[in-house]
C-alpha cells in the first residue's frame, strides 16, 4: 500500500501538501533518469542525475569480457579531470578519464528495458584505480553496479601508517528499482547512521535519493505497540506532532520536511542538526560563559514566543531537546514536540507531563491547582539557563532531602559559591524571575527579551546582542507599536530592579560540594513519592494517569512521548 501523508482538516492538509511540494521525491523524477550518484564527500553533497538518453562523449569505449555481450546500445557518463568529461573533478589524483558509468539495455524494445532487462556498469579507465565497495575494479575492467554500491575514485596514503581515505565517494542509486518500491519513504530516502533509539522508535540520518540532502528521520514502529487502543493513541499524537511542526516556520525550531504513514511504520523527516545536543556540549565544556548563554537564551526565547503566538505550548524544554547546527557559534534548533499542545489564548492545561528536572511547580500540583498555562515553558527555560551558567541543575534527587519534587514545588534552589561567584547579578536576577514558583510572579517571554542582562536589541529582520557579532533572524519582527512601547517600559522597570546582593543568596547545600558530581543527568528518574510523568513504561501509563485524575485524552500526548522515547 502506497504511503500517505497524515492529514486531518483542510488547513493541516494544505500545510502537509506544501511539505511534499518542497521535496523532490523519486516518483517526481522523469522516467528518463535511471540512476543517481549521491556524493558522500564531506565538502560536496551534490548529486548527479544519470539519464538513459545521454551517450558518452568519447564514443564507444573498449570494455572487457565482463561487459554484457548482447548489448545494443550503451549510454553513460565519464568522470575525470578532462574538460570533455561529463562529471569533471579537478584533482591531480584523478585521471583525465577516470571511469565510465553506463547503462546497457538487452536486445529488445525500450519497454522491455523499463521492466528490468537493463543493467548498469562501471568501467575503470584510471591509472590510480577505481573502487566499488572497497574492491579495485582494475584498469579497463568493468563491474555491474548494484543499488547502494559505494564508489571511491581513488585511494592514497598521505603518510606512512595512515589509513587509506577517499578523495571522492559516491553511492549509486538505481531509480528504476526504487520506482517499484511501494513505501514512499523507502522509495525516496536512503537511511544512514543511527542518531538515537528508544523503546518504540529510532532516529536516523535520511538522505534524499534524488537531491542528496540530509535529514533526520524519526521512525516509529507501530508493531511494538500491540494493544489497538494504544496504537490509536500513538497514531493520533503522531498526527498532533506533525500538525504542529507542519505549521511552524522559525529558524530556531526544527522544521518538518516530510510525513509518511505506513501500515507498520510512521516516518517524520526533520532538519538534521549536525553537532548534536546542547546537553552534550555543556557536559564537554562544563558550563557556558554568559555571552554564550545569552546566545542560547535569545534563540530559545524567540522560538518559544513564536510558538506561544501560534497557541502552542512546548511543555518539554530541556537540554536534550535543543539541537546544535554549529556548536562553535551555538546556532540551535528546538526539537521534540511530542508533549506540545495546541491551546487557545485563554485555555489552560491539566496534564501532568514533562521532564522532572525541568518541570514547573504548577505542573506538579495540577491536581490541586487544576490548571496551568504557557508560562511553564518560561520556568523550563529558567532551569536550562541555570544549568548553562553553572554546569549543574538547580534541583536533583542527589540533594535530597527533601525529594526533588518538593524542591521544585517549594522553589528550593540556590546560587552557591564558588560556582556562581563570577556570574553577574543581572544573570542571577533573570534566572530568579524565570523560576518564580507562582506563575503570576513569573517573568513573561517578552519581559525576558527586555531584561537588561540579555542585552537583546531588534535589528532589521532580527535580533542582535549588544557587544556580540550575533544576529538571530525573527519572522515575528513586525509587531505593532504598542507592543514595542510596552517592552521598552518593561525593560526600564527591570533595569532598576535587577541589582541583587550576593549576601542575600541562599547558602550552599552540603550535598553540592562537588560540582562535577551534579552535572545535568539525561532523563533523570523521579523519586518514588513523585507524581507520574511521561518517562514511565507505556504499558503502565493508563493506570498511572488515571490515578492522577488526568483524563484519558489529556494523557495521550504524554503516552506518545513515552512511546517514541
N, C-alpha and C positions, 0 to 999 in steps of 0.2 A: 504494500500500500504506500503510495507516494505521500511524503510528509507534508504537513500543512502548517502554516503559521498559526499561532494561538491567537484567536481574536474573540471579542465579545461584542461591544457596541460599535457603532459606526466610527466614533472618534478613535477608539483603540485600533480598529481595522485600518483606518487611514494612516495612523502612526506606524503600524507594523508594515503596511504595504510600502511606505516610504523607505523603511529599512532595506527591503529587498530591491527597491529601485536604485539604492545607493551601492548595492553589491553586484559585482559581475560574477555570475554563477555559471557552472558548466553548461547547464541547459540553455543559457543565453548566448553561447558562443556559436558562430556559424559552423555548419557541418563541415566546411572545407578545412577547418582546423583539426588536425588529427593528433596533435601532441603538444605538450608544453615542457619547456626546460625551466624548472624552478631553481633559481640561483640561491645557494645557501652560503655564499661568501659573506663574511662579516660586514663588509662595507658596500655590498652591492646586492640588493634584493630584487632587482629587476628580473622579470621572466621573459622568456622568448616563446612566442606562439609559432608552431610549426604547421604550415598549410600544405595540403597534398598537391596543390596545383603549381607550386614554385619549383622549377628544376634547378639543379646545381649549376653554378656559373662556369664550372670547368668542364662541362660536358660529361661524357661517360668516363667514370673513374675506374681504374683497374680494381678488381676485387677477387679474393681467393675462392677456393672451392667451398669455403664455409658460407658463401653467399648463395641464395636460392638460385637454382638453375632454370626454373620455369618462369622467371620474371619477364614481363612485357614492358614495364616502364619503371623508372626509378626517379624519385623526387627527393630532394633533401637540402641540407644546409652545410656549408663548410664553416668551420670555426678555426680562426687563426689570426696571425698578425697582418697578413697581406690585405691591401686595400680592397681586393676583389672578394674577400670572404663575406659571407652573409652575416656572421657574428664575429666582429673584429675585436681582438684583445691585444692591447699594447703592453706586451711583457716579453722580455728577452728570452724567457724560458719557454715561451710558446712558439711553435714552428710557424712558418708562413702559412702553410695549410696543415693545421694540426690534426683535425679529424673531420669526418663526414658523417652526418646523421641523415639517414634517408629511409623512405618507406617504399616497400616493394609490394606490388599487387600481383597476385597469382593470375594465371590466364583466366579470362572470363570478363564479365561485364563489371562496370563500376558499382552496380548494385550489389554484386556478389562481394566486392571488396568491403562494402558497408557492413556486411554480416560477419566480418571477422576473418576473411581469407587473406588479408594483407598483414605484413609483418614489418617491424621497424628494426633497422640495423645501425650499428656504429662501426665505421671503418677507421682504423688508426693509420694516419698518414704522417705521423710526427717522428721526430728524432728522439725526443726525451721520453716519449711514451704517454699513452692514454690509459686510464684505469677505469674499469667498471666493477663496482662492488669490491674494490681493493685489488683486483687482479689485472695485470697488464695485458692488454689486448694483443700487442705485437704489431710491428710495422707491416702495413699492407694487409693485415688480417682483419676480419670482421666478426662481430658478435651480435646476436639478436638481443635487442633491448626489451626487457620486461617492465611493466608498470612498477614504479618505485625504485628502479635501479639507480644507484648513485654513481655519478660520473666525475672523475678527477682528471683534469687536463695535464697535470704534471705533479710529480713528487720530487722534492730535492731536500738535501740536508745543508742548512746554512752553517752548521758547525758540527764537529765530531761529537758523537754520543747524543745528539739531539734527535728527537723523534721526527719522522717524516711528516710533512704537512702539505696541504693542497693549496695551490695558488688560485684555483677556480674550482668550484664544487657545484654540481647540478644534481637534481633529482628529476628523472624522466617521468612524465605523466602521460599515460595513454588515454586520451579523451574518448576514443571510440569505446574503450572498455567502460569508462566511468559513465558514459551516457546511458548505459543499460542498468546502472545501479538504481534500485527503487527508492532508497533512502536519500532524500535530497541533501541532507547534511553530509553523509559519507561521499556522495557524488561530488560535492563542491569543496570539501576541506580535507587536507592531509593532516592527520594527527601526529604530533611530535612529542616533545618532552612533557612529562607529568609535572605539574606545578604544585599539586596538593591533592589530598584524598581524604574522604570522610566515610561515614558508615554507608551512605546511600549515593554518594556522588564523588566525582573526581574532576579536577580542573587540569586541562592540558593545553599546550600550545597547539593552535589550529592554523594551518597555512592554506589560504585560498589557492586552489589548484590552478586558477587562471591568472590571477594578479600577483601571487606570491606574497601578498600582505599577511602579516602575522597578527593573530588574535589570541585571546584566552577563551577557551570553550569550557563552560560548566556543563558536565554531562551527568544527568540524574538517571539512575537505574530504577525504573518503576517496578521491576520484578523483585527487588529487595523488600518491597512492602507487600505483604501477602493479603492483608485484610482490605476488602473492597472499599469500605468507608474511609479508611485512612488513605488509600490511594486516591480517592476522590478529593480528599482534603489537600493532598500533595499537588494534584493537578490544579486545583483552584488557586492555591497560593503561588504556584509557578505562574499562573495567569496574572495574579496580582503583581508579582515582581516584574514580569515582562511589561505589564501595563504601565507601571511607574517608570521604568527605565526607558521605554519607548517614547515617552513624552518629555523626558528631561534632556536638555542640551546645555551643558555647562562645562567649561574647560577643567574644572576641578572635581568633576563627577564622572565615574566610569560610564561610558556610552555603550549601549547595546547595538550590535550591527546585524544580528540575525537571530531568529527564534524558530526552532523546529520541534515538532512533537511527533514521535513515532509510537507504535504500539507498545514498545518496551523501554524506550529511552526518550528523554527530553533534553534538548540542547539549547544553551544560551551562549551566543557568540558576543564577546565583550572586548573592550580595549585591553591590550596586553601591556601591563606595566613591567618594564624590563629590569627594574632594580629592586624588586621585592617589596617587603612590607616595612613600614616605618618602625614597627616593633623591632625588627632585626637590626635596623640601622642605629636605633638608640642603644640596644644591647652592645653593639660594636663600639659606639662612641662613649658609652656610659651615661651621657646626658647631652643635651643640646645647649649651645650658647643662647643668650637672649635674642640675638639677631636671628639666628636660625629658628628659634621658637616663634618669633614674630612671623617669619615666612610661612611656617606651618599653620599657625593660627589664622592668619589673614585668609589664606586659601580656603580653609575649612569654614570659617565664618561666612564667606561669600557663598560657598556651596550650600551650607545649611540655610542661609537666608533665601537662596533660590528655591530650595525645597519647600520651606515653610510658606513662601508666597504662592506656591502651587498647591498648598494644602496637604503637603506630605511631611510626615514626621519619621525620621530615620530609626530612632529607638535602639540602635546598637552601634554607636560610635565608639571605636576603640582602636588602639594602635594596629591591631592585626587587620582591620578593615580599611586602613589607609595605605594605598599602594604608591610606590615611587616610580615616576617616569625617569627621574635623574636624581640619584642620591647625593650628588655633589651640590646641585642647586636646590635640592629638596622640592622639586616640582612634583606634585602629588595628585592623586585622584581618590575620592571617597568611593568605597565599593560596598558590596553585600547589602542588598535591600530586602533580605529575607524577612526581617522584622518590621520593615517600613509599613506605614499605614496611611491611607488617604483619608483625611478628615476635613470637615467643613471649617469655616472661620471660627465658629463658636462651639465646635464639637470637642468633646473630651474623650479620653480613652480609659479603659478599665482593665486592660490585660496586664498580668504580671509576667513581664518578659524583659530580656536584656542580658548583658554580660555582668555578673555580680560585681566585679571590682569597679565598674563604671556606672552602675545603675543609680538613678536618682532616688532620694529618700521617699518621695511620694509614690514611686512605683512599688516600693516595698510595703508601704502602708495603704495600698489602694483598697484593700478590703475594709479598712476603717474610713479612709478619706473618701473613697468611692470613685475618684476620677483624677486624671492629670492631663496636662496639655503639652504643647511642643517645647516648653522650657526644660523638659527632661533632656533634650539634646544639648542645651547650654550647660547643664550640670556635667554631662559626659565629656564635653569639650574642656570643661574646667579640670576634670580629673586627668585628661590627656595632657593638658598644658602643665599641670603639676609634675607629671612624670617626665615630660620633656625637659623641664628646668632642673630637676634634681636626680633623675635616674631611678627612682623607686616610687611605688604607689602611695597615696595617702591613706588607704585602707588595706588591711590584709589580715588573714587568719593568723599569720605569724606574729601579729601584735596583740593577739587575744591574751587575757580577757580585756574587754568584752568581745564577743564574736564579731566578725566583720559586718554582719547585718546590723547589729546595734551601733557599731562605729559609724556606719553610714547614716542611719536614722537620726542619730544624735549630732552628726557633723563633727565627730571626734577626730580631727586631723590637725596637724601642726606643721610648722616650718622649722625643723630642728637644725641647730648649729652642730657642726660647721658647714653642713651641706648647703644651707641657704644663706650663708653669710655674704656671699658675693652676688646674690640675686638682688636686684633693685627693689626698693619698697613699692614702686609702681607695679612691678610684675606681681608681687605678692598681693597687692590690692586687687588686681584684676582676677587672680585666681580665687581670692576670697569672695568677690562679688559674684563670680560664676558658680561658686559652690555654696551658696546660701541654702540652708535646709528648707526654709519656707520659700516656695516658688514666687510668692508675692514680692519678696525682697530680692529676688534673683535678678541679675542684670539681663537685659534682652540682647539679642544678636546685634541689633542696630546700636545699642548703647556700648556693646563690647567693641564694635568697629570704631566708635568715637572715643574709646578710652585712650588717655594720653600715653600709656606705655606702648601701645601698638604702633603709634606714630604713622597711622594709615592716612593716606590722602588720595582723594579722587584725582584722576587724570583723564584725559580724553580717551574714552573707551575702556577704562580700567581703574585699577588702584595701584598705588606705589607706597613704599615705606621710606620715610624721610631718612636720608643718610645711606640708603642701600640702593644698589643698582638692581632693583627687583620690581617687576611690574606684573600684575595679575589681570588678565582680561576679565571683564564682567559684563555679561549680556543684560544685566539689570541696571546698568549705569544710568539709564534715562529714567529718572523719577521726578516727581513733582517738587516744586519749590518748598512746599510746606514741610515735606519730609526732610529736605536738606536743612531748612532752618531749625527744625526740631532736633536733628542730630547735632548741629552746631551748638545749640543751647545745652544739650546733654553733655557735650564734650567739656564745656566750660565748668559745669557743675562737678563733673568727675575730676577735673584737674585740681579743683580747690579742695577736694576731699580725699585725694589719693596719697596723702602722706601718712605713713604708719611708723610707729616706734617699734624697733626690734624688741625692746624690753616688754612690749605688750603681747608678744607672740607666745604661744603655748610652749612649755618646755619639751625637751627631747624625751620621747618614750624610751624606757630602759631597753625595750626589745629592738630599738633601732640603732644600736651601736655600730653594727656592721652594715654599711651602705650596700655593698655588693650582694649581701645575702637577701636584700629586699628589692632586687630588680623586678620589673613587671613580669608577672607569670602569665604564660599563654593559657587562656581559658581556665583560670584557677577555679577549683571546685568550691561549692558553697558549704558552710558548716551545716551539720545535721539540723540545727534549730531554725535554719533559714527557710523562707518560702520557696516554692518551686520556680524554676527558670527554664529557659529554652534548652540548656545543656543537660537534659535528662534523657534517659532511654525513651525512644519514641514509643515503645510498647507500653510504657507506664504513663505516658503523658496525659491520656484522657482521665485516668483516675486522679492524678495529681492536680490537674487543672480543675476537676470537679470539686476537690477538697478545698480549693482556693476560692470557690464561689465565682469562678470565671465561666462565662457562657461558652458553649462548645464552639460557636462561630468565632469568638474572640481568640480562642486558643489555637485556631488553625494556623495563624501566622507564625506563632512560636513553634508549633509542631513541625511546620515546613522547614524552619531553620535548623531544627534538630536533625531532620531527615537528610538535608544536604550537607551538614557539617561533618 
